[in-house]
Amino acid sequence: MIKTIKELLIEWWAGNATTKMPIPAIYTYEVNVDGKTITIESMSRSRMYIHYKARRKYPNAKYIRVVSRKRQY
């Protein structure tokens, strides 16, 4: 039987889940934007996606570099 996402979530929240649901992870990255160091959080591990988010947040920046991943929780 194919279950819907809603049914799977209800089972998972009730505690009698037959399917293990992954726990979402949040990644924190340190990004250098025009000499300023900022922190960006994302649910994606992709450094290119972090670069994209920084470009969206600072569209007029001349220099954007993803320095490192700080932590995952």
C-alpha positions in Angstrom: 0.0 0.0 0.0 1.3 3.4 -0.9 1.1 5.9 1.9 0.8 9.7 1.5 3.3 12.1 3.1 0.6 13.2 5.5 0.0 9.6 6.7 3.7 9.0 7.1 4.1 12.2 9.2 1.1 11.3 11.4 2.7 7.8 12.0 6.1 9.4 12.7 4.7 11.9 15.2 2.6 9.2 16.9 5.7 7.2 17.5 4.7 4.0 15.8 6.4 4.7 12.5 7.4 1.8 10.2 9.5 4.2 8.1 12.4 6.1 9.5 12.1 9.8 8.5 15.4 11.7 8.2 16.0 14.5 10.6 16.7 17.8 8.7 20.2 19.1 9.2 21.1 22.8 9.2 24.5 23.8 7.9 26.2 27.1 8.9 28.7 28.5 6.5 31.1 31.4 6.8 31.1 33.6 3.7 33.4 36.4 2.7 31.5 39.2 1.0 33.7 42.2 -0.1 36.0 41.7 2.8 33.2 41.2 5.4 32.6 37.9 7.0 29.0 36.9 7.3 27.2 33.7 8.4 24.6 31.9 6.2 22.5 29.0 7.3 21.1 26.5 4.9 19.5 23.0 4.7 21.7 22.2 1.7 25.3 21.1 1.9 26.1 22.5 -1.5 28.7 25.3 -1.4 27.4 26.5 -4.8 23.9 27.0 -3.2 25.4 29.0 -0.4 27.2 31.2 -3.0 23.8 31.6 -4.7 22.1 32.6 -1.5 24.9 35.2 -0.8 24.6 36.5 -4.3 20.8 36.9 -3.8 21.3 38.6 -0.4 24.1 41.0 -1.7 23.4 41.5 -5.4 25.9 44.3 -5.8 28.8 42.5 -4.2 32.0 42.3 -6.3 33.6 39.5 -4.4 31.9 36.5 -2.7 33.7 33.5 -1.4 32.5 30.6 0.7 35.2 30.2 3.3 34.2 27.2 5.4 31.4 25.2 7.0 31.2 26.1 10.6 28.9 23.5 12.0 26.0 21.2 11.4 23.1 20.7 13.7 
